[in-house]
């Protein structure tokens, strides 16, 4: 990732901090120190993001198929916005854009914060996760080799599960 000019770094930091991004993520993409980021966070009037590992609803143990669908929706938007080669790097502008799109599309029911969205981008970049096209429904879904759910389509699984339920 090319070095950002000071104003670009500060603008990116403000965009991320306003969305609740963890300091380490902002520091990684801007090069700004934790001290500077604390000051910017204070100027924005946003609460400090939690410390420690980022709670991840993804491959470390998917809580449910619904969560996998939310992760898949974000991942599909991220890959579309990031364009060709998005897996070669973490495109922070694509993370922000895809997360904003995800939140608008799932208004009121969004489960992923910007930190979880960044983790999906990281997993796609590292090869730990990938988008797979379902041969049955033709919808792309996010899959991990080490996920706690079967490596099958979550959309089809929910459809099959709900098929016997009265509407």
N, C-alpha and C positions, 0 to 999 in steps of 0.2 A: 504494500500500500504506500503510495507516495506521501511524503510529508505534507502536512497542511500548513498553510500560512496562519499566523496567530489569530486573525479575525475569523478565518474559516473554522479553525479548531474550536474557538469559543462559540460560534454559531451552532456547530454540530453538537457541542456539549450542552448548550441550552435546549436544543431540540430533544436530546436524549434524556436529560434530567427532568424536563417538563413531563415526560412520559413515564417517569419513575425508574429509569435505568439505574442499575447498580454502578457504583463508582468505578469498579474494576473494568467494566465493559466500556464506560465512557473514557477512562484513562487509556485503554488499549487502542481506541479508535481516534483519539484526539492528541495523545501525547501530553496532555495537561496533567499537572501533578494533583494528587489527592487534595492538597491544601487549596489550590485554585478552584477545584471542583466543589469543595465544601463552601467556599465563598460564593460561587455562582448559585449553588443550591439555596443558600441563605437569601441571596438577592431575589431569586425566583419565588421564595416563600414556599417551597415544597419540602415535605418531610424527607429526612434522610432514609434512603432505601435500607432494608435490613442487611446486616452483615452475615458473613458465612456463605456456605454453598447456596447456590440458587436452587430453590425447590423446583424440581423438574417433573412435569407431568408426562414425560416422554419415554424414551427407550429404556431407561433404568427400571422400568416397571410401570407400564401403562395401567392407569387405574381402571379404565373401561373403554369400550368401543367408542362411546360418545367423545371421550377425550381424544382418542386417535383421530376421529373425524375432524375435530377442531384443529389439531396439529396438521392434518392433511390439507385443510382449507388454507391455513396460513402458508404452508410449504408450497402449494400450487401457485398462490399469489406471488410469493417470494421468487420462485423460479421464473415466472412470467415477467415480473417487473425487472428482475435482475438480468434477464436475457441470457444469451449464449455464454457459457463458461462461468455461470454464477457459482458452480460447485468448486471452481478453482480458487475462490477467495470468499471471505465474508463481506458482502456488499452492504455496508451499514445503511446507505440511502435506500436500498431495496428492502432491508429489514424494516425501516421506519415506514416506507410507503405501503408495504404489504401488511404490516400490523395495523396501520390506519385503515386500510381497505377492509381487513378482516373485522375490525371493531365496528365499522359502519355496516357491513353486511350482516353481522350477528348482533346487531344492536340489542342491548339489554341481556344477552345471553352469553357474551364473550367470556371465555375461560382462561385465555392466555394473556399474560401481561407482556410488556416489551422484553423482559428478561427471558421468559420462556421462548419467545419468538427468536431471540438471538441464539439461544441454545439449539433450536431447530436448524438455523442457518449454519451454526458451527458443526452440527452433526452431518449435515449435507456436505459441507466442505471437507470434513475429515473422512467421509466415506462410511461413517457409522450408520447413516440412514440414507434412504433413497426413495424417490417417488416411483411407484409401480403402477402400471395401468392394469386394471382388473379386466381379465378376458371376458367376464360375464356382463358387467355393466359399463365397461369402458371408462370408468372414472378413475382418476389418479388418486392413490392413497399413499401415506407415508409409512414405510416399513423399516424396522431395525432387525438386524440379525440376532440381537440379544434381547429383543422385546419380551415383555411378560404376557403378550397376547399371541394368538396363532398368526402365522404369516399369511393371512388371508384378508380379503377385502372387508373393512369394517362396515361399509355401506350395505353390502350384500348380507353380512352377518346380522345387522339390525333389521333389514328387510325380512329375512328369513325368520328371525325371532318374533317379529311383530306380525307376521302374516297370519298367525292363528288367533291373534287378539282381536276382539270386536272393536270396531272403530267408535 
